[in-house]
Amino acid sequence: MSSRRHAFTLVELLVVIAIIGVLIALLLPAVQQAREAARRMSCTNNLKQIGLALHNYASTYQEAFPNNGTKVSGGYPSDFSPIAKLLPYIEQANLADLVDYGVYMGHPALVDLPAVLQGPAGTVVQPFLCPSDPGDSTSDLTLQSGAVIKVAGSNYCMNVGSGQDGNYHPGNGTPNDGLCWVGSKIKFASVTDGTSNTIAFAESTKGPGGTISSPTPAQDEQKYRGSLSAAIDATLANNAAAGNDISSSIASWDGTRQAYWLRGSVPNGPTLNGWLPPNAKNPDVVYGSSKLTAARSFHPGGANACYVDGSVHFVAETVDLALWRAAWTRSGNEVEVAR
């Protein structure tokens, strides 16, 4: 006599499916957190590599830090970015050999980027990219001739001051209270606040490219930058830092933030000031080459910063703003800074 074979009832099957669903729901966030932890560690290592490169560069150039370009008599500066000068020290010597630092770059709004620099400008440099940033590593740049070339971006930016000295313009050669400007000659000895108390580099997010003409509704501040309708003044700067609505001052939204590792003085170059808190509620804003910026990341809760001593710290977006800005000054005589 044959025995009867029992199958799962519909209820039992649904229970099993429900249990599997619960287990997936419990495990998925843990997997995602583990992946983000790995990406954040990779980002930290990138910044440590860049911080070490700063020390090696300074050892080569009599303790001097890379500047944000060199002044040109009667013309726009030749604005090779500070991180572009670190290429030989982050295992990018072959790319550095292709960059002719003696070529005059010209005014970005008037003169095409010289042909000899167009290839290097579009080369992706992996140590300049945070793996948590989902943005494209390259974006389109339309030249004055109408030709379109690719330029590669960077998530890591050098310190051009706290903004507390009123200098929001990284491209005009006016000294700031940070580590670099056009024609700067900052050395380790200039950092009297202490190398462990002063930010050298911080991360920010790249944009998706392109411009959005309508200023409303506000775009994602992690991806877009606001182009202002008038020059930055104290009222706007303070409102931006306080998180007050500044959308009425924004004429358009620009998606080319951090799009250009080669040039430092342009608004989308790899420089930051510390006026806004990390992951600020308001977007970064620019007028000409003047800008108010924030360290930004896709890491939950804050952003990474590399200090002059080479240490890297994750700074929470809830950090005290005064302490945060103190970390962006090289000689502000502050007793306590953000870490």
N, C-alpha and C positions, 0 to 999 in steps of 0.2 A: 504494500500500500504506500503510495507516494506521499511525502510530506508537503504541506502547503508552504509556499515561500511568501514571506511578509515583506511588503514595500513600505516606504515612508508614506504617511498620510499627508495631505495637503497642509494641515496645521503644523505637523512636525517639520515639513520642508520650509514653511514660512518662518518658523522659529529659528531653524539653522541659518537661513538667509539673514534674518534679523541680527543674530549673534555675530555673523561674519561682518555685517555692516557696522555694528558697534565697535568691533575690534579694529576695523579699518579707520573709523572715525577717531579712535583713540591713538592709533599708530601714526596716522598721516601727519598730524601736527608735530609729533616727535621727529619724524623723518625730515620734515621741512625745517624744523629748528636745527637739526644736526647739519643739514646742508647749508643753512645760513651761517651757522657757527664756523663751518669750514671756509665759506666765502669771506667772512669777516677776518678770519685768521690769514687768509691769502692777502686781503687788503692790508692788514697790519704788516705783513712781510714786505709788500711792495713799498710801503712808506719807510720801513726800516732800511730797505735797500737804497731808497732815494736819500734818506738821512745820512747813510754811510757815504753815498756819492758826494754829498755836500762837503763832508770832512775831507775826502780824498781830493776834491777839487780845490778846496782851500789850501791843502798841503802843497799842491802844485803851484798855486798862485799867491804865495806869500800871505797866507791866511785870509785872503779876500773871498767873499761870497760872489756868486754870479749875479750880475746886475740885470735889469729889465730892458736892456738895449743901450746903445751908445748915441750920444748927441751928434747931430750933423749940422754944421754951420749953415744957417739959412734954410733948413729943410726939416722934414719929418724925421724923427730918429730911425736909425736902423735897429729895429726892435726885436732882435732874436730874444726869445724868452729865457728866463733863468734855467728852466728845466731842460731846454734844448742844449744848453752848454754842459749838462751833466751826462749826456749820452755816452761818452767814453768810459764813464765810471759806473755804468749799470749794464755792462756787457753789450753795449750797442756801438762798438767802435767802428764796425763796417758802415753803419748808417751815419755816424758822425763824419766819416771820411767823405760822404756824399754831400754834406752840408758845407757850403762855402761861406763861412762866417764873414768873409771880407766883401761879399756882394752887398750893395746897398739895396734894401728891400723896398724903399719908396713908400709913399703914402697909400694906405690900403684902399682909400676911396677914390684915388686919382690915378694910381699907377698899378699895372698888373704885377703880380708876384713874378719875379724873374724866372724864366724857364728852368734855369739850373736848380731852382729851389722847389719847383712844383712836385717833382717826384718824391723827395724827402718829406715834404709837407703832407703828402697823402699816405705816408707809411705808418702803419699801426705799430705802436710801441707797447707791447703787452705790460711791462712794468708800470706804465702810466694809466692802466685801466683797472678799476675796481670790479671784481667779478659779480658783485651784487647789483650793479647798474645794468638794467636791461636795454639801455639805449644803444643805438648803432655806434660803432667805433669810428665811422667816417661820416662826413656830410658833404653836400655840394657847396662849392664856392663859385659864384659867378664873377668872372673877371670883367674889367672895364671893356675889354674887347667883345664881350658877350660869350666867350668860351666858358665852359663849366668844368672845373676840376674837382677832385676829391681832396679834402683835408682831413687829417686824423686828429682826434681830440685827446684830452687828458682829464682824468678825475682828480689829479693831484696838482695843487696850486701853491705858489710861494707867497709868503707873507709880505703884503705891501702896506701894512700898518693897521692900527686900530680904528682909524677914521676920526678919533677924538681930536686930532690936530686940524681937522677941517679939510684935509687933503684927500679927496676921494678920486683923484685923477692919476692913474698909474702911468699915463703916457706923456705927461708934459714936462717931466724932468724935475719937478718940485720935490724936494726931500720929504719923506714921511717918517713916522715913528716906528716903522717896521724894519724889514731887512733888505729891501731892494726897491729901486726906481730907475728910471733912465739915467745912466751915468753914475749910479751909486758906487761907493767904494767902502762898503761895510766889511768889517773884519770881526773875528771872534772877540777881539778886545773891545769892540764897540758894544757888545752885548753885556752891559754892566748889570742888568737885572739878573743875570745868571743864565747859563745855557739850558738848565733844567726848568727854567721859568718862562722861557720864550718860545713861542711856536715858530717853526721854520716852514712847515708845509701842513696843509689841511686838505681833506678831500671835499669834493663837490660833485654834483650830478651833471651829466651831459644831457643836452636837449635833443629832440628828434629832428631838428633842422627846420628851416623855413620860418616865415613870418605870418602872423595872424593879424589882420588889419583891425578887427573889432576889439576894443578894450574890454568888452563885457560879453558874456560872463567871464569872471576871472579864470584864468587857465591854471593848470597844475603848477604850483610854485616850485616843485621839485624838478620840473622839466623846462618851464618857460621863464623867460626874463622879461620884465616890463621896460619898454622904451618910453622915457618921460617926455612930456610936452614942453617942459621948461627945466632950467638948470636946477640942480640939487641945492636946496637951502636948509637951514637948521630945522625949520618946522617940518618939512617933508622927512628929513632924516630921522627926527625924533619920533614922528608918527609911524614911520616904517618899522623902527626898532621896537616900539611899544605894541605893535600888532594892530594898530588902528587902520581902518580902511583907507587905502591910498589909491584906489582904482580910478578916481576922477583925474588923477595926475598922469595916468598911463595912456599914451597915445596908441600903442600897438604892443603886441606880444611877440617876442623873438624866441625861436626855438634853437638858436645856434650857441647856446651857453656851453662853455668849455669845449668848443669845437675845434680848437686850433692850438696844438702844442708848440708849434714853431714860433709864433708871434706872441709877444708878451704885452704890448701896449694896447692892442685892440680890446674892446669889451669882452670878446669871447676867448681871450687868451688865458693862460693858466696862472692867474694871480688872484688873490683874494684879500680883502680887508675884513676886519673882525667886527664891523659895526653892528651887524645883525646877529642874533643868537643862532646856534646850530638848528637846522631844519626850521627856520623862521616861518611864521604864518604868512607874512608878506613875501612876495617874490623878490629876488634880486632886481635892482633897477639900474638903468644907465641913462646918461645924457652925454652924447659925444663919447669920450673915453672915461668920463667920470662914472663911478659906480658905487653902489651900496650892496654888499654881498654877505652871504652866510655860508659857512661850512654846511654841506648837505650830503645826505647819503640815503641809500635804501636799506641800511641796517636799522632795525627797529630801535627807536629811543635816542639816537644821537649820531655822532660822526667821529671818525678817527682823526687825530692830529699828531704830527711828528714834531717834537721839540728839537731845539738846536743841539742838545746833547745826544740826539739820535734815538731817544726813547719815544715810544708811540703809546698814546693814551686814547681811550674811548671817552669822549666828552658827552655827557648827557645833554639833551636839548632843554632840560630844566635848569641848566647851570645859571648861576647868578651872572647877569650881564656885565656888571662892573668887573668881576673877576675874570670873565671871558675876555673882555677887551684888554685887561691888564696883561694877559698872556701874549697879546699881539704887539706889545711895545718892547723895544730892546733896552730902553734906559728910562723907564717911567718911574723908577724908585718905588714900585708897589711892593708891599710886604707880602701879600698873598695873591696868588693867581689861580686860575682854573687848571685842574689836572685831570 
